[in-house]
Amino acid sequence: MASVHYEIVEHDGGWAYKVGDVYPETYSTHDEARNAAERAAAEQQVPGETTAIEYQDEDGRWHDEVARGQDRPATDVKG
């Protein structure tokens, strides 16, 4: 199972959560950033529909797969 980690950090004169190297937006307080991270983490775990997907890999090859709607990542919030 995949894992998504949300980390609360100081960013651009305020607070933000980051996932990997991505900062969605900056908040005025640590609590606002943590609340936003907890909402985003909860949304990651909501099951969706099973659907066919098509994507191109870094070598330019196309792939067809079935994305199971129940295959959701584990999430956590730190900081």
PDB file with one MODEL, atoms N, CA, C and O in Angstrom:
MODEL        1
ATOM      1  N   MET A   1       0.839  -1.172   0.000  1.00  0.00           N
ATOM      2  CA  MET A   1       0.000   0.000   0.000  1.00  0.00           C
ATOM      3  C   MET A   1       0.891   1.245   0.000  1.00  0.00           C
ATOM      4  O   MET A   1       1.889   1.306   0.718  1.00  0.00           O
ATOM      5  N   ALA A   2       0.524   2.209  -0.795  1.00  0.00           N
ATOM      6  CA  ALA A   2       1.252   3.474  -0.863  1.00  0.00           C
ATOM      7  C   ALA A   2       0.999   4.299   0.397  1.00  0.00           C
ATOM      8  O   ALA A   2      -0.023   4.139   1.064  1.00  0.00           O
ATOM      9  N   SER A   3       1.930   5.169   0.707  1.00  0.00           N
ATOM     10  CA  SER A   3       1.788   6.082   1.845  1.00  0.00           C
ATOM     11  C   SER A   3       2.003   7.504   1.372  1.00  0.00           C
ATOM     12  O   SER A   3       2.866   7.767   0.534  1.00  0.00           O
ATOM     13  N   VAL A   4       1.209   8.428   1.915  1.00  0.00           N
ATOM     14  CA  VAL A   4       1.356   9.851   1.632  1.00  0.00           C
ATOM     15  C   VAL A   4       1.588  10.538   2.968  1.00  0.00           C
ATOM     16  O   VAL A   4       0.778  10.412   3.886  1.00  0.00           O
ATOM     17  N   HIS A   5       2.704  11.271   3.077  1.00  0.00           N
ATOM     18  CA  HIS A   5       3.077  11.930   4.324  1.00  0.00           C
ATOM     19  C   HIS A   5       2.937  13.442   4.173  1.00  0.00           C
ATOM     20  O   HIS A   5       3.510  14.041   3.262  1.00  0.00           O
ATOM     21  N   TYR A   6       2.184  14.041   5.058  1.00  0.00           N
ATOM     22  CA  TYR A   6       1.997  15.488   5.107  1.00  0.00           C
ATOM     23  C   TYR A   6       2.827  16.014   6.271  1.00  0.00           C
ATOM     24  O   TYR A   6       2.715  15.522   7.394  1.00  0.00           O
ATOM     25  N   GLU A   7       3.659  17.015   6.000  1.00  0.00           N
ATOM     26  CA  GLU A   7       4.525  17.572   7.036  1.00  0.00           C
ATOM     27  C   GLU A   7       4.253  19.067   7.163  1.00  0.00           C
ATOM     28  O   GLU A   7       4.238  19.779   6.160  1.00  0.00           O
ATOM     29  N   ILE A   8       4.037  19.548   8.389  1.00  0.00           N
ATOM     30  CA  ILE A   8       3.803  20.958   8.647  1.00  0.00           C
ATOM     31  C   ILE A   8       5.156  21.637   8.831  1.00  0.00           C
ATOM     32  O   ILE A   8       5.962  21.212   9.659  1.00  0.00           O
ATOM     33  N   VAL A   9       5.406  22.707   8.047  1.00  0.00           N
ATOM     34  CA  VAL A   9       6.696  23.403   8.082  1.00  0.00           C
ATOM     35  C   VAL A   9       6.484  24.909   7.936  1.00  0.00           C
ATOM     36  O   VAL A   9       5.449  25.357   7.443  1.00  0.00           O
ATOM     37  N   GLU A  10       7.479  25.680   8.373  1.00  0.00           N
ATOM     38  CA  GLU A  10       7.473  27.121   8.113  1.00  0.00           C
ATOM     39  C   GLU A  10       7.768  27.324   6.633  1.00  0.00           C
ATOM     40  O   GLU A  10       8.640  26.668   6.062  1.00  0.00           O
ATOM     41  N   HIS A  11       7.010  28.266   6.007  1.00  0.00           N
ATOM     42  CA  HIS A  11       7.167  28.458   4.565  1.00  0.00           C
ATOM     43  C   HIS A  11       6.664  29.842   4.166  1.00  0.00           C
ATOM     44  O   HIS A  11       5.552  30.228   4.525  1.00  0.00           O
ATOM     45  N   ASP A  12       7.475  30.584   3.430  1.00  0.00           N
ATOM     46  CA  ASP A  12       7.106  31.903   2.893  1.00  0.00           C
ATOM     47  C   ASP A  12       6.503  32.837   3.937  1.00  0.00           C
ATOM     48  O   ASP A  12       5.495  33.495   3.679  1.00  0.00           O
ATOM     49  N   GLY A  13       7.115  32.895   5.107  1.00  0.00           N
ATOM     50  CA  GLY A  13       6.657  33.812   6.147  1.00  0.00           C
ATOM     51  C   GLY A  13       5.439  33.331   6.912  1.00  0.00           C
ATOM     52  O   GLY A  13       4.851  34.095   7.678  1.00  0.00           O
ATOM     53  N   GLY A  14       5.057  32.099   6.723  1.00  0.00           N
ATOM     54  CA  GLY A  14       3.912  31.530   7.432  1.00  0.00           C
ATOM     55  C   GLY A  14       4.130  30.049   7.638  1.00  0.00           C
ATOM     56  O   GLY A  14       5.249  29.601   7.888  1.00  0.00           O
ATOM     57  N   TRP A  15       3.058  29.297   7.531  1.00  0.00           N
ATOM     58  CA  TRP A  15       3.105  27.848   7.730  1.00  0.00           C
ATOM     59  C   TRP A  15       2.445  27.159   6.545  1.00  0.00           C
ATOM     60  O   TRP A  15       1.522  27.694   5.931  1.00  0.00           O
ATOM     61  N   ALA A  16       2.928  25.976   6.238  1.00  0.00           N
ATOM     62  CA  ALA A  16       2.357  25.204   5.142  1.00  0.00           C
ATOM     63  C   ALA A  16       2.500  23.729   5.466  1.00  0.00           C
ATOM     64  O   ALA A  16       3.277  23.331   6.335  1.00  0.00           O
ATOM     65  N   TYR A  17       1.735  22.935   4.748  1.00  0.00           N
ATOM     66  CA  TYR A  17       2.025  21.514   4.771  1.00  0.00           C
ATOM     67  C   TYR A  17       2.677  21.193   3.444  1.00  0.00           C
ATOM     68  O   TYR A  17       2.412  21.839   2.430  1.00  0.00           O
ATOM     69  N   LYS A  18       3.527  20.195   3.465  1.00  0.00           N
ATOM     70  CA  LYS A  18       4.150  19.778   2.217  1.00  0.00           C
ATOM     71  C   LYS A  18       4.013  18.276   2.072  1.00  0.00           C
ATOM     72  O   LYS A  18       3.966  17.531   3.050  1.00  0.00           O
ATOM     73  N   VAL A  19       3.952  17.862   0.832  1.00  0.00           N
ATOM     74  CA  VAL A  19       3.924  16.451   0.474  1.00  0.00           C
ATOM     75  C   VAL A  19       5.081  16.277  -0.498  1.00  0.00           C
ATOM     76  O   VAL A  19       5.036  16.773  -1.623  1.00  0.00           O
ATOM     77  N   GLY A  20       6.117  15.570  -0.058  1.00  0.00           N
ATOM     78  CA  GLY A  20       7.336  15.511  -0.867  1.00  0.00           C
ATOM     79  C   GLY A  20       7.948  16.899  -0.907  1.00  0.00           C
ATOM     80  O   GLY A  20       8.281  17.461   0.136  1.00  0.00           O
ATOM     81  N   ASP A  21       8.100  17.455  -2.098  1.00  0.00           N
ATOM     82  CA  ASP A  21       8.648  18.810  -2.260  1.00  0.00           C
ATOM     83  C   ASP A  21       7.585  19.817  -2.667  1.00  0.00           C
ATOM     84  O   ASP A  21       7.918  20.909  -3.128  1.00  0.00           O
ATOM     85  N   VAL A  22       6.305  19.470  -2.503  1.00  0.00           N
ATOM     86  CA  VAL A  22       5.203  20.327  -2.954  1.00  0.00           C
ATOM     87  C   VAL A  22       4.550  21.014  -1.759  1.00  0.00           C
ATOM     88  O   VAL A  22       4.215  20.372  -0.763  1.00  0.00           O
ATOM     89  N   TYR A  23       4.372  22.350  -1.876  1.00  0.00           N
ATOM     90  CA  TYR A  23       3.706  23.166  -0.874  1.00  0.00           C
ATOM     91  C   TYR A  23       2.425  23.724  -1.504  1.00  0.00           C
ATOM     92  O   TYR A  23       2.512  24.661  -2.297  1.00  0.00           O
ATOM     93  N   PRO A  24       1.243  23.188  -1.187  1.00  0.00           N
ATOM     94  CA  PRO A  24       0.021  23.667  -1.838  1.00  0.00           C
ATOM     95  C   PRO A  24      -0.275  25.149  -1.600  1.00  0.00           C
ATOM     96  O   PRO A  24      -0.588  25.862  -2.554  1.00  0.00           O
ATOM     97  N   GLU A  25      -0.186  25.627  -0.380  1.00  0.00           N
ATOM     98  CA  GLU A  25      -0.354  27.050  -0.102  1.00  0.00           C
ATOM     99  C   GLU A  25       0.164  27.358   1.288  1.00  0.00           C
ATOM    100  O   GLU A  25       0.421  26.450   2.079  1.00  0.00           O
ATOM    101  N   THR A  26       0.318  28.643   1.586  1.00  0.00           N
ATOM    102  CA  THR A  26       0.835  29.082   2.881  1.00  0.00           C
ATOM    103  C   THR A  26      -0.310  29.594   3.738  1.00  0.00           C
ATOM    104  O   THR A  26      -1.223  30.249   3.235  1.00  0.00           O
ATOM    105  N   TYR A  27      -0.262  29.296   5.037  1.00  0.00           N
ATOM    106  CA  TYR A  27      -1.280  29.713   6.000  1.00  0.00           C
ATOM    107  C   TYR A  27      -0.638  30.612   7.046  1.00  0.00           C
ATOM    108  O   TYR A  27       0.575  30.576   7.252  1.00  0.00           O
ATOM    109  N   SER A  28      -1.458  31.411   7.700  1.00  0.00           N
ATOM    110  CA  SER A  28      -0.959  32.348   8.710  1.00  0.00           C
ATOM    111  C   SER A  28      -0.461  31.656   9.963  1.00  0.00           C
ATOM    112  O   SER A  28       0.506  32.103  10.581  1.00  0.00           O
ATOM    113  N   THR A  29      -1.116  30.565  10.344  1.00  0.00           N
ATOM    114  CA  THR A  29      -0.750  29.901  11.596  1.00  0.00           C
ATOM    115  C   THR A  29      -0.471  28.411  11.369  1.00  0.00           C
ATOM    116  O   THR A  29      -0.878  27.806  10.377  1.00  0.00           O
ATOM    117  N   HIS A  30       0.240  27.869  12.338  1.00  0.00           N
ATOM    118  CA  HIS A  30       0.527  26.428  12.328  1.00  0.00           C
ATOM    119  C   HIS A  30      -0.778  25.631  12.367  1.00  0.00           C
ATOM    120  O   HIS A  30      -0.929  24.642  11.651  1.00  0.00           O
ATOM    121  N   ASP A  31      -1.718  26.066  13.206  1.00  0.00           N
ATOM    122  CA  ASP A  31      -2.994  25.349  13.329  1.00  0.00           C
ATOM    123  C   ASP A  31      -3.766  25.322  12.011  1.00  0.00           C
ATOM    124  O   ASP A  31      -4.349  24.298  11.655  1.00  0.00           O
ATOM    125  N   GLU A  32      -3.774  26.441  11.286  1.00  0.00           N
ATOM    126  CA  GLU A  32      -4.464  26.468   9.985  1.00  0.00           C
ATOM    127  C   GLU A  32      -3.821  25.481   9.011  1.00  0.00           C
ATOM    128  O   GLU A  32      -4.517  24.760   8.297  1.00  0.00           O
ATOM    129  N   ALA A  33      -2.501  25.458   8.988  1.00  0.00           N
ATOM    130  CA  ALA A  33      -1.792  24.535   8.097  1.00  0.00           C
ATOM    131  C   ALA A  33      -2.059  23.088   8.497  1.00  0.00           C
ATOM    132  O   ALA A  33      -2.263  22.233   7.636  1.00  0.00           O
ATOM    133  N   ARG A  34      -2.058  22.814   9.791  1.00  0.00           N
ATOM    134  CA  ARG A  34      -2.322  21.445  10.255  1.00  0.00           C
ATOM    135  C   ARG A  34      -3.745  21.023   9.923  1.00  0.00           C
ATOM    136  O   ARG A  34      -3.960  19.898   9.473  1.00  0.00           O
ATOM    137  N   ASN A  35      -4.714  21.896  10.132  1.00  0.00           N
ATOM    138  CA  ASN A  35      -6.104  21.572   9.798  1.00  0.00           C
ATOM    139  C   ASN A  35      -6.250  21.281   8.309  1.00  0.00           C
ATOM    140  O   ASN A  35      -6.943  20.339   7.924  1.00  0.00           O
ATOM    141  N   ALA A  36      -5.602  22.082   7.473  1.00  0.00           N
ATOM    142  CA  ALA A  36      -5.659  21.865   6.017  1.00  0.00           C
ATOM    143  C   ALA A  36      -5.019  20.532   5.660  1.00  0.00           C
ATOM    144  O   ALA A  36      -5.540  19.803   4.816  1.00  0.00           O
ATOM    145  N   ALA A  37      -3.899  20.203   6.289  1.00  0.00           N
ATOM    146  CA  ALA A  37      -3.218  18.932   6.027  1.00  0.00           C
ATOM    147  C   ALA A  37      -4.092  17.750   6.458  1.00  0.00           C
ATOM    148  O   ALA A  37      -4.167  16.741   5.757  1.00  0.00           O
ATOM    149  N   GLU A  38      -4.739  17.878   7.595  1.00  0.00           N
ATOM    150  CA  GLU A  38      -5.606  16.795   8.066  1.00  0.00           C
ATOM    151  C   GLU A  38      -6.802  16.596   7.128  1.00  0.00           C
ATOM    152  O   GLU A  38      -7.209  15.460   6.884  1.00  0.00           O
ATOM    153  N   ARG A  39      -7.369  17.691   6.600  1.00  0.00           N
ATOM    154  CA  ARG A  39      -8.466  17.571   5.627  1.00  0.00           C
ATOM    155  C   ARG A  39      -7.976  16.882   4.350  1.00  0.00           C
ATOM    156  O   ARG A  39      -8.632  15.979   3.832  1.00  0.00           O
ATOM    157  N   ALA A  40      -6.818  17.318   3.851  1.00  0.00           N
ATOM    158  CA  ALA A  40      -6.273  16.728   2.621  1.00  0.00           C
ATOM    159  C   ALA A  40      -5.950  15.244   2.830  1.00  0.00           C
ATOM    160  O   ALA A  40      -6.218  14.423   1.953  1.00  0.00           O
ATOM    161  N   ALA A  41      -5.381  14.902   3.979  1.00  0.00           N
ATOM    162  CA  ALA A  41      -5.045  13.515   4.273  1.00  0.00           C
ATOM    163  C   ALA A  41      -6.308  12.653   4.339  1.00  0.00           C
ATOM    164  O   ALA A  41      -6.318  11.522   3.852  1.00  0.00           O
ATOM    165  N   ALA A  42      -7.361  13.184   4.936  1.00  0.00           N
ATOM    166  CA  ALA A  42      -8.623  12.438   5.021  1.00  0.00           C
ATOM    167  C   ALA A  42      -9.226  12.232   3.630  1.00  0.00           C
ATOM    168  O   ALA A  42      -9.754  11.160   3.336  1.00  0.00           O
ATOM    169  N   GLU A  43      -9.149  13.254   2.772  1.00  0.00           N
ATOM    170  CA  GLU A  43      -9.684  13.142   1.415  1.00  0.00           C
ATOM    171  C   GLU A  43      -8.931  12.100   0.594  1.00  0.00           C
ATOM    172  O   GLU A  43      -9.520  11.457  -0.275  1.00  0.00           O
ATOM    173  N   GLN A  44      -7.646  11.927   0.856  1.00  0.00           N
ATOM    174  CA  GLN A  44      -6.847  10.925   0.149  1.00  0.00           C
ATOM    175  C   GLN A  44      -7.358   9.514   0.405  1.00  0.00           C
ATOM    176  O   GLN A  44      -7.167   8.620  -0.419  1.00  0.00           O
ATOM    177  N   GLN A  45      -8.007   9.314   1.548  1.00  0.00           N
ATOM    178  CA  GLN A  45      -8.442   7.975   1.936  1.00  0.00           C
ATOM    179  C   GLN A  45      -9.866   7.647   1.499  1.00  0.00           C
ATOM    180  O   GLN A  45     -10.323   6.522   1.700  1.00  0.00           O
ATOM    181  N   VAL A  46     -10.575   8.604   0.907  1.00  0.00           N
ATOM    182  CA  VAL A  46     -11.946   8.365   0.476  1.00  0.00           C
ATOM    183  C   VAL A  46     -11.940   7.489  -0.772  1.00  0.00           C
ATOM    184  O   VAL A  46     -11.298   7.829  -1.766  1.00  0.00           O
ATOM    185  N   PRO A  47     -12.648   6.367  -0.725  1.00  0.00           N
ATOM    186  CA  PRO A  47     -12.681   5.502  -1.904  1.00  0.00           C
ATOM    187  C   PRO A  47     -13.399   6.170  -3.068  1.00  0.00           C
ATOM    188  O   PRO A  47     -14.267   7.022  -2.879  1.00  0.00           O
ATOM    189  N   GLY A  48     -13.024   5.771  -4.252  1.00  0.00           N
ATOM    190  CA  GLY A  48     -13.646   6.299  -5.451  1.00  0.00           C
ATOM    191  C   GLY A  48     -14.177   5.160  -6.298  1.00  0.00           C
ATOM    192  O   GLY A  48     -14.407   4.058  -5.800  1.00  0.00           O
ATOM    193  N   GLU A  49     -14.369   5.425  -7.561  1.00  0.00           N
ATOM    194  CA  GLU A  49     -14.865   4.415  -8.483  1.00  0.00           C
ATOM    195  C   GLU A  49     -13.694   3.681  -9.137  1.00  0.00           C
ATOM    196  O   GLU A  49     -12.629   4.259  -9.353  1.00  0.00           O
ATOM    197  N   THR A  50     -13.900   2.431  -9.442  1.00  0.00           N
ATOM    198  CA  THR A  50     -12.919   1.690 -10.233  1.00  0.00           C
ATOM    199  C   THR A  50     -13.068   2.165 -11.672  1.00  0.00           C
ATOM    200  O   THR A  50     -14.172   2.193 -12.216  1.00  0.00           O
ATOM    201  N   THR A  51     -11.951   2.538 -12.282  1.00  0.00           N
ATOM    202  CA  THR A  51     -12.013   3.099 -13.629  1.00  0.00           C
ATOM    203  C   THR A  51     -10.760   2.739 -14.429  1.00  0.00           C
ATOM    204  O   THR A  51      -9.699   2.464 -13.868  1.00  0.00           O
ATOM    205  N   ALA A  52     -10.911   2.749 -15.721  1.00  0.00           N
ATOM    206  CA  ALA A  52      -9.759   2.535 -16.600  1.00  0.00           C
ATOM    207  C   ALA A  52      -8.975   3.836 -16.709  1.00  0.00           C
ATOM    208  O   ALA A  52      -9.563   4.912 -16.822  1.00  0.00           O
ATOM    209  N   ILE A  53      -7.649   3.739 -16.675  1.00  0.00           N
ATOM    210  CA  ILE A  53      -6.794   4.918 -16.849  1.00  0.00           C
ATOM    211  C   ILE A  53      -5.769   4.634 -17.936  1.00  0.00           C
ATOM    212  O   ILE A  53      -5.415   3.485 -18.202  1.00  0.00           O
ATOM    213  N   GLU A  54      -5.311   5.697 -18.546  1.00  0.00           N
ATOM    214  CA  GLU A  54      -4.278   5.612 -19.565  1.00  0.00           C
ATOM    215  C   GLU A  54      -3.239   6.662 -19.211  1.00  0.00           C
ATOM    216  O   GLU A  54      -3.586   7.797 -18.886  1.00  0.00           O
ATOM    217  N   TYR A  55      -1.964   6.290 -19.271  1.00  0.00           N
ATOM    218  CA  TYR A  55      -0.913   7.258 -18.963  1.00  0.00           C
ATOM    219  C   TYR A  55       0.324   6.969 -19.787  1.00  0.00           C
ATOM    220  O   TYR A  55       0.527   5.860 -20.282  1.00  0.00           O
ATOM    221  N   GLN A  56       1.150   8.007 -19.918  1.00  0.00           N
ATOM    222  CA  GLN A  56       2.400   7.902 -20.662  1.00  0.00           C
ATOM    223  C   GLN A  56       3.551   7.909 -19.665  1.00  0.00           C
ATOM    224  O   GLN A  56       3.604   8.769 -18.785  1.00  0.00           O
ATOM    225  N   ASP A  57       4.476   6.956 -19.795  1.00  0.00           N
ATOM    226  CA  ASP A  57       5.602   6.907 -18.874  1.00  0.00           C
ATOM    227  C   ASP A  57       6.720   7.841 -19.353  1.00  0.00           C
ATOM    228  O   ASP A  57       6.607   8.475 -20.402  1.00  0.00           O
ATOM    229  N   GLU A  58       7.786   7.913 -18.578  1.00  0.00           N
ATOM    230  CA  GLU A  58       8.879   8.845 -18.893  1.00  0.00           C
ATOM    231  C   GLU A  58       9.612   8.484 -20.178  1.00  0.00           C
ATOM    232  O   GLU A  58      10.334   9.316 -20.728  1.00  0.00           O
ATOM    233  N   ASP A  59       9.441   7.261 -20.665  1.00  0.00           N
ATOM    234  CA  ASP A  59      10.051   6.858 -21.936  1.00  0.00           C
ATOM    235  C   ASP A  59       9.122   7.078 -23.126  1.00  0.00           C
ATOM    236  O   ASP A  59       9.458   6.719 -24.254  1.00  0.00           O
ATOM    237  N   GLY A  60       7.950   7.671 -22.872  1.00  0.00           N
ATOM    238  CA  GLY A  60       7.017   7.975 -23.954  1.00  0.00           C
ATOM    239  C   GLY A  60       6.079   6.841 -24.325  1.00  0.00           C
ATOM    240  O   GLY A  60       5.316   6.963 -25.284  1.00  0.00           O
ATOM    241  N   ARG A  61       6.120   5.733 -23.580  1.00  0.00           N
ATOM    242  CA  ARG A  61       5.227   4.604 -23.860  1.00  0.00           C
ATOM    243  C   ARG A  61       3.901   4.794 -23.129  1.00  0.00           C
ATOM    244  O   ARG A  61       3.864   5.274 -21.996  1.00  0.00           O
ATOM    245  N   TRP A  62       2.818   4.408 -23.797  1.00  0.00           N
ATOM    246  CA  TRP A  62       1.488   4.517 -23.221  1.00  0.00           C
ATOM    247  C   TRP A  62       1.095   3.212 -22.553  1.00  0.00           C
ATOM    248  O   TRP A  62       1.434   2.130 -23.033  1.00  0.00           O
ATOM    249  N   HIS A  63       0.376   3.321 -21.441  1.00  0.00           N
ATOM    250  CA  HIS A  63      -0.069   2.160 -20.664  1.00  0.00           C
ATOM    251  C   HIS A  63      -1.555   2.295 -20.359  1.00  0.00           C
ATOM    252  O   HIS A  63      -2.047   3.397 -20.119  1.00  0.00           O
ATOM    253  N   ASP A  64      -2.262   1.180 -20.370  1.00  0.00           N
ATOM    254  CA  ASP A  64      -3.662   1.101 -19.952  1.00  0.00           C
ATOM    255  C   ASP A  64      -3.723   0.247 -18.700  1.00  0.00           C
ATOM    256  O   ASP A  64      -3.166  -0.851 -18.658  1.00  0.00           O
ATOM    257  N   GLU A  65      -4.398   0.753 -17.683  1.00  0.00           N
ATOM    258  CA  GLU A  65      -4.545   0.014 -16.431  1.00  0.00           C
ATOM    259  C   GLU A  65      -5.942   0.235 -15.872  1.00  0.00           C
ATOM    260  O   GLU A  65      -6.683   1.100 -16.339  1.00  0.00           O
ATOM    261  N   VAL A  66      -6.283  -0.543 -14.888  1.00  0.00           N
ATOM    262  CA  VAL A  66      -7.519  -0.346 -14.144  1.00  0.00           C
ATOM    263  C   VAL A  66      -7.137   0.154 -12.757  1.00  0.00           C
ATOM    264  O   VAL A  66      -6.389  -0.506 -12.035  1.00  0.00           O
ATOM    265  N   ALA A  67      -7.653   1.319 -12.390  1.00  0.00           N
ATOM    266  CA  ALA A  67      -7.404   1.884 -11.067  1.00  0.00           C
ATOM    267  C   ALA A  67      -8.575   1.500 -10.172  1.00  0.00           C
ATOM    268  O   ALA A  67      -9.707   1.931 -10.392  1.00  0.00           O
ATOM    269  N   ARG A  68      -8.293   0.694  -9.173  1.00  0.00           N
ATOM    270  CA  ARG A  68      -9.340   0.273  -8.246  1.00  0.00           C
ATOM    271  C   ARG A  68      -9.696   1.429  -7.316  1.00  0.00           C
ATOM    272  O   ARG A  68      -8.808   2.051  -6.733  1.00  0.00           O
ATOM    273  N   GLY A  69     -10.944   1.711  -7.179  1.00  0.00           N
ATOM    274  CA  GLY A  69     -11.403   2.807  -6.338  1.00  0.00           C
ATOM    275  C   GLY A  69     -11.161   2.583  -4.865  1.00  0.00           C
ATOM    276  O   GLY A  69     -11.149   3.535  -4.085  1.00  0.00           O
ATOM    277  N   GLN A  70     -10.966   1.336  -4.470  1.00  0.00           N
ATOM    278  CA  GLN A  70     -10.733   1.021  -3.058  1.00  0.00           C
ATOM    279  C   GLN A  70      -9.247   1.034  -2.695  1.00  0.00           C
ATOM    280  O   GLN A  70      -8.901   0.887  -1.523  1.00  0.00           O
ATOM    281  N   ASP A  71      -8.364   1.209  -3.681  1.00  0.00           N
ATOM    282  CA  ASP A  71      -6.920   1.163  -3.475  1.00  0.00           C
ATOM    283  C   ASP A  71      -6.420   2.546  -3.079  1.00  0.00           C
ATOM    284  O   ASP A  71      -5.867   3.262  -3.913  1.00  0.00           O
ATOM    285  N   ARG A  72      -6.604   2.924  -1.841  1.00  0.00           N
ATOM    286  CA  ARG A  72      -6.253   4.264  -1.362  1.00  0.00           C
ATOM    287  C   ARG A  72      -4.989   4.217  -0.516  1.00  0.00           C
ATOM    288  O   ARG A  72      -4.725   3.205   0.133  1.00  0.00           O
ATOM    289  N   PRO A  73      -4.209   5.280  -0.510  1.00  0.00           N
ATOM    290  CA  PRO A  73      -2.961   5.282   0.276  1.00  0.00           C
ATOM    291  C   PRO A  73      -3.217   5.469   1.761  1.00  0.00           C
ATOM    292  O   PRO A  73      -4.251   6.001   2.165  1.00  0.00           O
ATOM    293  N   ALA A  74      -2.281   5.035   2.551  1.00  0.00           N
ATOM    294  CA  ALA A  74      -2.264   5.369   3.976  1.00  0.00           C
ATOM    295  C   ALA A  74      -1.731   6.793   4.082  1.00  0.00           C
ATOM    296  O   ALA A  74      -0.858   7.174   3.303  1.00  0.00           O
ATOM    297  N   THR A  75      -2.227   7.582   5.016  1.00  0.00           N
ATOM    298  CA  THR A  75      -1.767   8.965   5.166  1.00  0.00           C
ATOM    299  C   THR A  75      -1.419   9.250   6.617  1.00  0.00           C
ATOM    300  O   THR A  75      -1.922   8.597   7.531  1.00  0.00           O
ATOM    301  N   ASP A  76      -0.550  10.234   6.815  1.00  0.00           N
ATOM    302  CA  ASP A  76      -0.275  10.736   8.167  1.00  0.00           C
ATOM    303  C   ASP A  76       0.135  12.189   8.088  1.00  0.00           C
ATOM    304  O   ASP A  76       0.571  12.671   7.043  1.00  0.00           O
ATOM    305  N   VAL A  77      -0.009  12.883   9.206  1.00  0.00           N
ATOM    306  CA  VAL A  77       0.360  14.299   9.309  1.00  0.00           C
ATOM    307  C   VAL A  77       1.363  14.434  10.436  1.00  0.00           C
ATOM    308  O   VAL A  77       1.122  13.965  11.549  1.00  0.00           O
ATOM    309  N   LYS A  78       2.503  15.081  10.150  1.00  0.00           N
ATOM    310  CA  LYS A  78       3.548  15.279  11.152  1.00  0.00           C
ATOM    311  C   LYS A  78       3.823  16.772  11.318  1.00  0.00           C
ATOM    312  O   LYS A  78       3.789  17.545  10.360  1.00  0.00           O
ATOM    313  N   GLY A  79       4.094  17.146  12.559  1.00  0.00           N
ATOM    314  CA  GLY A  79       4.489  18.527  12.805  1.00  0.00           C
ATOM    315  C   GLY A  79       3.396  19.361  13.414  1.00  0.00           C
ATOM    316  O   GLY A  79       3.597  20.548  13.673  1.00  0.00           O
TER     317      GLY A  79
ENDMDL
END
